[in-house]
């Protein structure tokens, strides 16, 4: 083994965006090496893992009795400790092409209003998945770095990161968070709202994957330029048989309106609590949207309408957090400043 390959074993540091919906892993010098749903399918009879990530998502709502598809994270925090650990283990191995003697340093993004106990859970999971050191950083801050905001300067930037389990809103200046708020309304909550709406209006029961598909294809936060319709399939509750129903974008906008309002209120509160000097910066620079929820059609328009501020969407909203966290692997000074104790 020559020196170079020995060295590459040691520079095995990873940055992980442990998300409720998706987990992304960034390897130093390689970029994003894992981007998969945070789902694990487990065989109940012997506790074995049947599938992780994309393969497990295919199984959601389609498993026989002895296999369960579990989302180990809920609202941005670990709900199922053992399964999270197995999932992390799987993704870390995948990132390192199955080499086992690697003990990487790992930086993990977590929601801003996470409790001490929840922090410990994330740290322990990573340590058990063979990390040599674990640093925790706030997702909102990482999203801002990943979206290319000048966070080290003495001027205010506002980021709204809408993930699967939480929406993190932060005002950042001088590499520090001036104001941050995490609301547990985001992508998953929207899917549930779609499911509940269809059940109420059409007596139609759809699975969570279908609900997500509907949200992605025709969900919106503000009227669209040209209306869209979609054929959805599910089970009719009264007749008990599979049924197809055509729905349009205005219905889904209706279904999502409560979730969108909650996010807008949180943004309003954040703007009210921001110091005036930074408010002036935000009115120039505007709000940056990131996270999968930032892709909801016309959400930027709706926020612009209601706040009067310019709103832009990050270049790669789904990867902003992990790209920002990845930057920490090469910028240890900044990592020391922003790591959560």
N, C-alpha and C positions, 0 to 999 in steps of 0.2 A: 504494500500500500504506500504510494508516494505521499509526500507532504500535502500536495494540493487536495487529494481526495480525503486526507485526514482532516484538513481544514474545513472541507465542505460538510463534514459530519458535524463539526462544531458550530457552523453558521446555520443551524437548522431551526432558527427562531421562527415562531409562527404568530400571526395575528388572527384572532378569531372574532367574528361577529356572531355571537350566540343568540340567534333570533328566535322568536316564537314561531314564525312561519318558515324561515330559511336560515341555515347556518352556512356562513362563508368562511373559508380559511385562506389566508394570504401567507405565502412562504417567502422569506427574505430572498431577494434576487430572482424569484420566479414569477411573482404576481399571484393572482387568484388561482389556487389549485383545486379548491372544492367549493361548489355552490349547489347545495342540495336542500330539499325540504327537511325541516327538523321533525322527522317522523321515524319511528322505529316499529317494525312488526315483530311481535314476540310470540313464540309458541308456548301457550300456557301449560301444556302437559309436561314439558321438560325445561321451560325457562330459556330455551335457545333463541338466538336472534335469527329470524327468518330473512329480514331485509332491513336496510337502512336507507333513508333519503328518498330519492326518486322512485326506486322500486317499491318502497313501503307506501309512498303516496298513491301509487296505482292501486294499492290494496285497500285504501280507505273506503269503508262502507261496503266492502266486497269480500270480507274474510269469512271463512267457515268458523264454527264455534271455538275451535282450539287455538286459533290465531287471533291476536288483537293488534290493531294498529294504534300505537300510542303517540300522542304529541307530548313529550316530556316537559315542555315549557309552557307556562300559562301566564299571560299578561307580562311577558318579558322576564319572568323569573322561573326558577326551577321548581316544578311541581312534583316531578318524579325523579328522585335523586339517583337511584340505581340505573334507571334507563338513560338518564342524561350522561352518566359516566360512561356507559357502554357506547352511546352514540358518539361522544367526544373521542373515545378511544378509537372507534372505527374511522372517524374523519382524520384524526391525527396520523394514524397508520397510512391512510390513503394519501395524505399530503406527503408522507415520506416514503412512498412506494414500499410500504410494508417492512422497512428496516426497523428492527425492534430495539437495538441498543442506543437509540438516539434519545437524549433527554433535552428537549427544546425549552428555551425560555418562551413563555407564552403571554401575549397581551390580549386581554378579553374586554370587549365593550359591554357595559351593563346599563340599564335604564337609570336615570338620575335619582329617582326617589326610592332606591332599593334599600332594604333594611340591613342591619349588621348580619343578621342570621342568613339572609339571602346572599349577601356577599360571601360569607363563609362557605355556603353551599356551592357557589360557583368556583371558589378557590379550591375547595377540597376535591370537587369533581375533576378539575384540571390536574391537580397534583396526583390524584389516583390514576389519571390517564397518562402518567409518566412525564409530567413537566418538571423541569428542574427549578424554575421560578415562575411565579404567576403575578402579573400586574393587572389591576383592574382600572379601566378608564371609562369616562362617561360617554355613552353613545352619541349624545347630542354634539359634544365637543368633537368627537371623531368624525361625525357626519359633516360638520362644518369644515374640518381640515380636508376631508375627502372631496367636498364640493368646491374646494379651492378658495375658501374665504380667508382673508388676511387676519387670522385670529391672534397673531402675536402683536399686531399694531394697537396703539391706544385709540381704537375707534370701534364703534359698536356694530356687530353683525347679528342678525336674527335668523335662527334656523328652526324649521319645523320638520321634524323627522317622524313620518307616519309609518310605523312598522306593522307587524302582524298583531302584537299584543298591546303595545303602548304607542302613544304619540308623545314624543319628547319635544318640548319647546325650550329654546335657550337663547339668551342674549349673551354674547361673548365679547370680551375686550381684554387685551393684554394677556392672552393665554389663560384667562380665567373665566369662570362662569359668573356673570353678574346676577342673572336671574334664571332659574330653571324650574320647569314644572313638567310633570309626567302625568298624562291622563290615560286611564286604561281603556280608551276607546280608540280602536284602529282597525286594521284590515279584517281581523277575525270577527270583531263586533259587527262590521258591515255585512259580512257573509251571513251572520246569524239574523241580522235585520231583514235581509232578503228572504231567508228561509221562512221567518215568522210572517212576513207580508204575504207570501204566496199561499201559505197555509190559511191565513185569515181570509184572503180575498178569493182564492180559487179552490180551497180545500185540497191543495196540491202539496204533496210532501216531496221535497227534493233533498238530495244528499249534500254534504258539505263541499264536495268537489264541484258539483253542479252549481251551487250557490256562488262559489268563487268565480266560476266561469262566466256566470251571468253578470256579476259585478265588473269583471274585467272587460267583457265585450260591450255591454250597453249601460253600465253604471255611469252616472254623471252627477255633478254637484250644481250644475247651472244649465239651463236649457241649451240643447245642442243646435247647431245650425241646420242640419237636416235630421229629422227624426229617424230612429233606428228601431227595428223590431228583431225579435229572436224567438226561435221555437224552442221551448224547453220541455223536457220529459221528466215525469216523476210518477208518484203513485197517488191516485185520487183517494182521499181519505174515506169518503162516504161509499163509493162504489168498490173500493179496494182493488182496482185494476190499474195497470200502467196507462198513463194518459199524456197526450201532447197538448201544449197550450202555447198560444202566441202572445207574447207580452211586448210592450214598447218601453222606450227609455224613460218616459215620464212616470211610469209606474215605479220603476226601480229608483228613480230620483226621489220619489215619494218615500219609498222604503228606507232610503239612506239618509233622508233629511235630518233625522234626529242625531245620527252619528256626526254628520257634517256640522250641525249646529254646536254640538259639544266641543268639537275641535275649534270652531270659530270663536266660541266663548273663551276658551283657554288662550287663544291668540290675543283676544281683546284684553284679558286680564294681564297677560304678559306685557302688552304695550302700555297699560296703565301703570304697571309697577317699574317700568324702566326709567332710570334717571334721565332728566331732560337733555343733558349733553349727548347721551347715547341715542335718545329718541331722534335727535336731529340727524345723527348719522344714519339711523334706520330709514328715516323718511327719504334720504338720498339713495341709499343702497337697496332698500327694500327688504323683502323677506325671501329667503331661499327655502324651497320645498325639497325634501328628499325622502327616501324610503319608498317602499312599494305603493303605499297609499297616496304618495304624491303624484302617481300616474293616473289617479281617478280623473276621468275627463272633466275638463273645465273647472277643476277645483281651484286652480290658480286664478281663473277669472272671477270666481265667486269671492275669494279672499280679497281680490283687488277691489271688487264692487263694495264690499263691506268695510274695508279699512282705508281705502283710498291710497294704499301704498303700492309701489311696484312689486310684483311677485314673479320670481323666476324659478324654474325647475332645474335641479342639479343635472349635470350631464348624464351620469349613470346612477339614477336614484337608488337602485337596488344595491349597488356596491359602494355607495359613499362611505358608510360606516367602516367597512372592512378596508377600504383604500386609505382612509384616515388612520385607522389603527395600524395598518401596514407601515405608514410613515414613521410610527413610533419605534419601529425596529431599527431604523437607521439614525433616529434623532433621540439619543438617550437623554440629553439635557431636557428636551421638551417633555419626554416621558416622565422624568422625575418631577417636573413642575405640575403635570396634569394627572398623574396617577392618584387614585383614591386610596387614602390610608386604610 
